[in-house]
Amino acid sequence: MRILDGLESLPDCKFDRGCVATVGVFDGVHLGHFVVLRRVVDRARELGARPVMVTFARHPKTVLLGHAPPTVTSLEHRLVLFERAGIETTLVLDFTEELRSLTAEQFVRRVLLDGLDLRELIFGFDSKFGRDRGGNPKSLRPLADELGFGIEEVQPVALGERPVSSTFVREAVQLGDLASAGRMLGRPVSLLGTVVAGDKLGRQLGFPTANLRPHHELRPPFGVYAAMVLHQEQLHPAVVNIGNRPSLGGNEVRIEAYLLNFNGDLYQHTLEVFLLERLRPEREFPSMDALQEAIRKDVETVNARLDNLLREWRVPGRYLPIEGAGVEGLAAHDPRC
């Protein structure tokens, strides 16, 4: 995927047949977002255009309100997920006061039309952009008719009676409700991070772990998790500990992954860790031997439960390495309900 960094990158960006685009943060890239992204890709294919995402490096609420909710997915993670959905180009904008001051019409003309050769603009339900969030399908329809680009609004997605939203995903992750969060995401809750040097205590215990520095993402409660780790397009079963390691006198939150039956150097590699199930809370053990025995039992538990866990998720291919199978309640949500 081609990544364009800021408005200054637009003069060098021209598409022979224009683009189909959508605009937003898309935190979490949940099922509702995924439906929008796939509509962008499908319409681009129909028009012979390029599918484009326009997103923001930081949440606009950071500028608008002075603070923003914790992000489910970092920018780096969102870029990975956009590409999996089929997006070919993403424009990343820093939400500055200058950008905030642009009206929706100015944004469309300067960024989408002049910068990206827009042919069609896809909105998620209740999506808005521009000064005072004035840009929506209704307000921009006259401009679209005048300048000859299309507008389409995608209906929201619901599981049961509840619409899927970043807010609900965020709440579920913070509560440790991995099942609910996974259903809304269409994949298990996952963390993206870079492997950094640790103290190598796991190696001394016989379970060498990858010490993951997360990319500023929301994490579930402390505990030990059964997981699948994506490394160089390969999935590996793993035991993951999230916490401050009280048995070792730790006071720093760490994410450590022990990949089962894996040999190799992971230092400085980027891993995506899919959390399938919380096995137990993190707790303090009276000795290193007791900690070692607990880790051994965790590994046995993951080995014993792995087949059942993976039956709950399927691995269909490139765009969603693990896609939720339990989404039979997925439906377009009528906002009037």
Order of alpha helices (4+ residues) and beta strands (2+ residues): beta-beta-alpha-beta-alpha-alpha-beta-alpha-alpha-beta-alpha-beta-beta-beta-alpha-alpha-beta-alpha-beta-beta-beta-beta-beta-alpha-beta-beta-beta
